[in-house]
Amino acid sequence: MTGLRLGPLLRYVDGESAGTATIWVETDGPCTAEVRCEGGAYGASGTFLIAGHHYALIPVTGLTPGTAAAYEVLLDERRVWPPEDSTFPPSVIRTPAAFSPETGTDPAGNGRRAVGTASTTPAGPPPAPELRVSFGSCRWASAPVGEPDPVGPDALHTLAATLAADPGAVRPDVLLLLGDQVYADETSKATRRWLADRRDLSEPPGAEVADYEEYTRLYDESWSDPEVRWLLSTVPSCMIFDDHDVIDDWNTSASWVAWMRTKPWWRERILSGLMSYWVYQHLGNLSPAELATDKLYAAVRGEADGTDRLREFAAEADADPACVRWSYRRDFGRTRLLMVDSRAARVLEEGQREMLDAEEAGWVRDQALTDPGDRDHLLIGTSLPWLLPPLVHDAESWNAALARGERGRRWARFGEALRRAADLEHWAAFPTSFEKLAGLIAEAGEGPDAPATVCVLSGDVHHAYVAEPAWRTGQPRSRVVQLTCSPVHNSIPLSIRLGFRFGWSRVGRRLGRAFARHGRVDAPSVTWGKTGGPWFGNQLMTLTLRGRGARLSLVQAQARDGEPQAGARLVTVDQRELAPE
C-alpha cells in the first residue's frame, strides 16, 4: 500500500466563483492522490516521479466561497490523512468570500458597491472581513522532541501548537515564508549523521548537502515536525528562496559564480537545489490556471520519470537566469502580493549589476502598476530588505563602488574580497536596482487610486524592525513601510545584535556616510529611519488588513517560565496601526 511520506501542504486557495485550491503531497510510491472535502469539493491527480520520489499537486474545485471545509487525503482510495491517531483539529480549506451581487461588495468584502449596483441593505454593507498575513524567514528545523534546542523555541512550531490547542483561535489566512526554508549549507547533527552513512564527509562538500536525495532529507526534517506539518496542511503558504536554500551568498557576484563553478561538487549542488525548489516550493506558488499552461509541469507529469526533463530545466536556469521567472503574483481580494525573486534573477557583471534582469524588472513593474483602483494594499515580498540599517546600506553601496573599480584596481580586489566575507549583497549593493525599486514604490503610491499602504516584506538579517522612507522630492500618498522579520528559528549571535544596533545609531549613520564619500557614492533618493525595533528573537510578524486599514503585530516564541521543558508560548512584543480603516 502506498503511504504518505510528506504533507499535505495547503498552498493556493482562491474563493472567486467556484472556489479552488491546491494541495501538495509526497508519497512513497506511484498512485492516484485524492482530496475529498466536506460539502463535496473534490480533486485528484496522479503522482509524478523525480529522482526516485513521487509527488502530486492536487487541484481541488467546487469549494464554496466564504466557508471552511475539512478535508481528507486518499491514496488509491485509502485514507492517509488525517492519521487515525491524530490529536490535531481537522485540516481545513478556508476560502475567502467572493463578490456578492446582493450586497455589491467586492471579493475582499470592503463594503464598496460595484458601479451600477444598488445597496439592498439599508443598514449599509457588511463589515469588511480581515485578511491576516503572517510572515518571516530563516528557519532551521525544530529540534526533535525531548532534545534541547540550542537556538530556542521555533516560532512556527509554537504558532502551530498554539492554534492546535485552541481550534477557535484566530489563525493566519496565509503564511509567507520569505527565504531559507531549508539550510543546504548548515545541516543539523541528525542530518550530518545521516549524510555520514551515505558518503565520506571528509570529501567536499563535507556536511553540506550534495545532491537531490540529500535535499529531500532537509525537507523531511523541516516539514515532518507534527505541529508544523498540521499547520502547513491547514494554512495556505507562499514561498520564495534565499541563499541558504542553495548556499550562503548565492549569486553574490560574477566572480563568485565563476569561482564556485571551479568546484567539482558545485554543478550537482546547484542543479539539485533548483530542482528541489521547483518541486517542494515553487509549484505550490502557482494557481491552477498557471499550472494548466506550464509546459515544464506538463512535460514532467507526462513522462514515466521526469527527472531528466527537470534537470535540463535546472541547467538552463543556472546558465541563463533570465529564461526563468521564479517571481509570482497573488491577489487576496483587494490586496496584491508580489513575491520577487531577489536571488536567481540577478545581473552580476560589474558595471551592469542589477538585482533583477530587464524582463523580470519589467514584469514586477507591470504587476505593481496595473489595476491601481482595485487595490487597498500592495505587498512586495523580497527575501532581502530594501531598507537596511543606514550604516549597512552605505557600506554595501561603498563596497559596490569599490568592486566596480571606482577607486582603482587594488580597491576593486579588496572590495570583492570584502563583499564575499561580509555578505554585502542586498539591494543596497545593487544601487541602480535600489533606486528603481524606490521609484516604482513612489509611482505605485501616487494618485487618487493609490493603495492605503505599500509594504515591503523581508527577512534574512536575523532581526526585526520597521523602517519608513521619505522621498527627497515628493512623498507618495500611500504609507510606505519596510517590514523585516527574521529569524523564525535560528541563532542570533551577540555580534549580530551589537552590529545592527550600531548600524541604526547616529554614529553608525555618520560612519556610513563617510564610507559613501570615499566610494564617491551619490546619496540615495530616499532617506529613512527606524520606527520600530530592532527586535531579536525567534519571531513572526502579522499584517491584519481590513478594507484600507492595516495593523501590524510581532510575536516571539519564548520558553515558559524560562524553562524549555515547559514548552513555549507566543509573546506579543509590538503592535501598531499602519493605516486607519
N, C-alpha and C positions, 0 to 999 in steps of 0.2 A: 504493500500500500504506500502511495506517495504521501509524504509528510510535508509540513510547513517548516521551512528552515529559518526564514526571517520575514518579518512583517506580521500582519498587514500594515502598510503605511497609507493613511488617507492623504492624498496630495491635492488634486484640483477639485474644487467644489464651486458650482455655479447654480444660482437659483432662478436664472432667467427662464421664462416659458417652461418647457419641460426640463426640470432640473437634472443636471448631470454631475458626475463626479468620476474620479479615477482612483483606484486602489492598487498599490504596488505590492507584489509578493515575490519571495524567492522560495522555491520548492526543492525537494531532494530528488526529484525525477520528473520526467515529462508527464503532462496531464492537462486536463481542462480545468481551469480555475473559475469558480463562480462566486458571485456576491448576491445574496438574497436579503432584501430589506423588508422590514415591516411596511405594510402598505402596498407591497407588490413591486417596488422598484427592483431592477434586476440588471446584472451584467455578467458576461462570460468571455473568457479568452483562453486560447491555447498558449502554452508556455513556449518560449524561445530559448535557445541554447547558446551560451557564451563561455568558452574555456571550461567546459565540464559543469557549468552551473545553469540552472533552469530558472527562468523568470517569467512573470506575467504582469502586465499593466492592464487592469480590468476596467473598462468603461462602464459606468453604471448610469442608466437612464430611467426616466419615469419618476424621479423624486419630486415631491410636492414642495413648491417654494414656501419658505417660512415655517418649516417643520423640522423635527429631529426624528430620524428613523434608525432604530437599532438594526444592525446587520450581522450576518454570518458569512464566513468564507468556507467554501466547499472545494475539495479537490477530487475530481472524478466522482462527484456526488456524495462524498464522505465529508462531514463537517469537521474542520480542523481549527476553526476559530469562532467563538471563544473556546478555549480549552475547557474540558469537562470540569476540571477542578479550579477554575478561575475564581479568584476572590475580588476581582475588579468589577466596577459597574460595566454595563454593556457598552460596546463600542458603537458609536452613533455617527451618522452623517447629518449635520445640521446645515440646512440650506437657507440663505437669506431670502427675504420677501421679494417677490418680483413686482413689476409695475402693476398697479391696480386701477383699472378704468373707473371703478366705482368711486374711489377716493381721489383719483387724479394724482396720487403720489408717485414719485419716481422709484427706481429699484432700491435706493438706499433708504426709502421711507422718509425723506427730509421734509415732507409736507408741501412741496411746491407742486402746484397744479400744472398739468400739461397744457400747452397752448390749445385753446378751443374747447376745453372741458369746463364743466361747471361743478362746483362743490356740491355734493349731496349730503354733507354732514354739517348742519348749521353750527355745531359747536366748534367747527374748524377741523383741520386734518389731524390724524392721529399723531402722537408724539413720535419723533424720529427714533428708530432703533439705534443702538450703539454698535459700532464696529471696533473691536478690540484687537490690536495688532501688537503681539509680543515679539521681541527680537533681541538677539545677542550673537556672539561669535566666540570661537576659540574654546572648544570643548574636548578635553581628554575624557575617555570613557570612565564611568563611575568605577570605584574600587569594588571588587567582589564583596558580597555580603559577609560581614564578620571581620573583614580586613580593615585596618586603619587606612584612612585616606590622607596622603601626605599634603594635599592641597586644599583640604577642607571639603564641606558638602558641595555636591553638584547641584547647581541652581535648577537645571532641567529635571533631574530626578526629584528634587524637593518639590517643584511645582507639580509634577505628576502625582507624587504621594499626597500632596495637599488636596488636589482635586479628586483623587480616588477616594479619600476619606470622607469627602463631603460632596456627593453627586449633585447637590443643588447649588454648589458654589459657581460663581460667575467664572467662565473659562475664556481663554482667547478664542477669537474667531479664526485667526490664522497665526502661525508661528513662522517667523522669518529667521532662517539660520544663515548668518552673513559671513560664512567662511570658516575654514579649519574645522570642518565636521569630523575629520579624522586626521591623525598625525602620522604621515608616512615616514618621517624622519626622527620621531621621538616616541618610540614604542614602549609599552608597559613591560613590567617584569614577566608577566604571564605570556605576553606575545613574544618576548625575547626567548623564553624557554621553548615556545612552540617553533620559532624560527630555527633555533639550535638543533631541533630534531630533524629539520629539513636539509640544512646545509651548514657549512663551516663559517661561523661568524667572524673568523679572523680574516676572511676574504671580503673585499668591498662588494656591496655596500654595508657590510657588517650587520648591526642590529636594526638597520632601516629596512623597509620593505623593498623587494627586488622585482616582483612580478605580479601578475593579476591575481593568482591564488593567494598571495600574501596580502593584497589589498582586501580580498573578501574577508580575511581574518579580522582586519580593522573594523569593517562594518558589522561583522558578527559581534565583536566585542562591544562596540558602541551602542548598537541598537537592540541587543538581546537583553539588556537590563530590564527586568519585568515591568518596573514602573514606567520607564521611558518607552518601552515597546507599547504599552497600553496607551500612553499619551499620544504617540505618533499614529496610533490606529484611530483616534477619535478627534484630533485637532488637525486641520489641514496645514500643510507645511510648504514653504517656498525656500529654495536653497540656491546658493552660489558659492563657488570655490574661492579659496585664497591660497597663499603659497604653501602652507604645510599640508594641504591636500595632495601636494606633489613633493615639494621640498622647500625648505626655508630660502627666501629671497628669489623664488622662481621668477625668471624673466626680469631680473634687476637691470641688465644692460646687454648690449650686443656682445661685449667681450665676455660677460658672464656666460651667455649661451654658448659661445664658441669654446670656452674653457670646459663647460660641462660636457659638450659633445666629444671631447677627447677621452672621456672616461668610459671604459668598456661596458659598464653596467648601466649607463645613463639611458640609452635608447630603450631598453626594456622597461626601465622605470617610467619614463615619460609616456610611452605608449600605453602601459598598463594603467597609469594614473588617469589618462584621458578616457580610456575605455571604461574603467570602473566608474568614473564620474558620470559618464553618459548613462550607464545602466542604473546606478544607485541613486543619483541625484537629478540629473538633467531631464530625463524622460518625464518624471513626475511634475516638472515645472510647466509642461505643455498642456494646452487644452485638448479635449477630444478632437476638435476641428483641426488643430495644428498637427496632431498625431496622424490624422487621416490623410494629410498631404505630405507627410515627412517621408522622403524617399529612402533614407537610411533605415528608418524604423520598419518600413515595408519590406526592404531587402533582407534585413536580419530575421524578420518573422517568416519570410518566405523561403528560407533555406533550412535544411536539416540542422546545420551548425553555422551560426552567424559569426563565428569568431574571426575568420579571415576578413570578412567584409568590414567588421567593426575595426579591426586592426588597420586595414587600409585607410579607413576614415581618420583614425588617430594619427597615422603617419602623415596624411595630408594636412591635418590641423596643426601638427607640430612644424611642418615645413613651411606652411603658408597660413598663419593665423587668420588672415583676412578672409579665408574661404569658409569660415565657420562663425556662426553667431551663437554665443552662449547667453547673451543678454536676452531678456524677455519682459513682457508686459502683462500685468494682471489688473483688471478693473474690479473693484468691490463697490458696486453701486456708484456713488459719486466720488469715490476715492480711487485714484490711479497709482499703481505701483510700477515703477521702472526699476528692474533689477539689472544693474550694469556690471558687466564683466570688466574688472579693472586689473586683470592678470594676463589673460591669454591674448587680448586684443591689442596689446601694446605695439607701438613702432619704436624700435630700440636703437636705430642708427643715430650716432651723435650728430647734432645739428638738425635732426628731424624728429627728435624724440616726442612721442605723443602717448598719452595714456590709452587712447582709442584710435584705431585706424580710421581713415576718412569715411569709409562706408558705415562703420559702427557708430561713429560720432553723428553722422547724418541721420541714422535710424533713431538714435536717442533723441536728437533734436525734434524730429518729426513726431515721435510719440509724446514728447513733453508739451508740444505746442498745438497739437490737433485737438479739436472739440473743447476749447477752453471753457465755454459756458456750461459744459456738462460735468464739471468737477468742483468739488468743495475743497479737496486736499490733493496735493501731489507729493508722493513719497518717492525719493530716489535712493534705492538701496545700492551701496557700493562698499565692498569689504573694507576698503581703506578710507579713512576720514578725509574729507575735503578740507576742513579747517582743523589744523593741528595746534598744539601749544605754539605761540609765536616764535620762541627760540628754535623749536624743532623745524617749523616751516622755513625760517630764514636759513638755518643750517643746511637744509636739503636744497633750497634754491641756490645757495652759495656753492654747495658741492656739485650741483648740476652744471653751474657755470665753469667751475674748475675742470670738470671732466670733459667738457666740450672744447677746452683749450683757451678759455677767456684770459687766463694768466700765464699761458705758455705750456710747453710740453711737460716740464718737470711737475708743475702743479697739476696737470692733467693726469699723470700717472698716480700722484698722491690722491687726487680726487676719486679715481676709480677704486683704488685700494680702500679708501675710507668708505666709499659708498657700499661696498660689499661687507666690510667689517661692522658697520654701524646700522645696516638696514635702512639706508637713506633712499627710499624708492616709493614714497607716497605721492599724492597728487602734487605736492609742492616740488617734487623732484622732476616734474614734467610741467614747467611753468606755463607753456603755451596752453596745455590742456586745462590747467588750473584756471586760467583766465577765460577760456572758452566755457567752462562749466559755470563760472561766475556770471558771464554774460547770458548764458541760457537760463539760469535761475532768475536773473533780473527780468528777462523778457517774459518768462512764464508767469512771473508775479506781477506784471503790469496790466493796466487796463481795467475796465469795469467788470469784466468777466473773470478776473484773476481769482485763483483759489484762495481760501482763507489762510492756508499755510502751505509752505513748501518745506518739507522736512528731508534732510539728508541723513539717512540711517547707516551707521557704520560700526565697525568693531576693531579688531586687530591689535590695538595698542594696550591691552590689559589694564585699562581703567575706564571709567565712565565720566562723561561730562556733557554739559550743554553749552554751546557757543553760538553767538549771534553776530552776523556780519552787518557792516554799514558800508554802503557804496559811496565812493568819493564823489560821484556825480549821479544824483538821482536815486532815491530809495524805492524799491518795489512796493507795491500796495500790499502784497501778501506778507505775512510774517514768515521770515526765513530762519530756520534753526538747524544747526548741526547737532544731531543726537548720536552720541557714541556710547556703545555698551559692550564691554569686554572685560574679563572672560566670563563664559558660562561656567567653566570648570577648568582651571589651570593655575599655575604658580604665578605669584606676584612678588618677585624679589624686592628687597629693600631698595636696591639700586634703581629699579623702575619707579617706585614710589617717590624717591627723592628727586630723580631726574625730571619726572613730569611735573611735580610740584614747582621745581625751579623753572621749568620751561614756561609756566604760566605767570611767573613773577615779573615785577617791573625790571628787576636787574636782568633776568633772563631775556626779556624783550629787548633791552638796550644792547645786550651782548649779541643777540641775533641780528640787529640792525648793523652792528659792526661787521659781522660776517658778510652780510649782504653788500655793504660798501666795498669790502675787499674784493668780492667777486663781481663788482660792477653790475649788481642786480637791481633792476628797477623796482620801485615799490609796487606791490600788487594793487589792483583796482578796488579792493575792499580792505577794510580793517575789521577786526573782530575782537571780541572779548568773551571771556568765560562768564556765563551767568549761572552756572551750577557745577558743583564738583570741585576738584576731582574726587571721585569715589573709588575705593579699591575693595575688591571682594569678588566672590563668585555671584553673578548678578544677571538680571534680566530687566529690560525696560518694556513698558507697555504704553502705547498710544491708544487713548479712547476717543473715538471720533463720533460725534453726533451732530448731524446737519453740518453747519460751519463751525461748530465748536470743537475744541481739541484740548485734551488733558493728558499729562504725562505722569507716569509713576515709575519709580525704580525700586526694585526689591532685591535683597541679598539673602542668600542661603546661609544661615548661621546655626551652629550647633546649639541645641537646647541646653541651657544652664552651663554652657561651656564644656559639656561632656559629649564627645562624639557618639558614645554608645547610646545616648538617649535620643538619637535621631536628630533631624534638623527641621527648621521652620523658615518660612519666608518673612523677612522683616522689611517693612517699608522704610526707606531711608530718604526718599524725596517724593514730593507730589507738587505739581504746578499746573496752572492753566496756561495754555499756549494761545488759545483763541476762544472768545466767548461764543455761546450758542446763538 
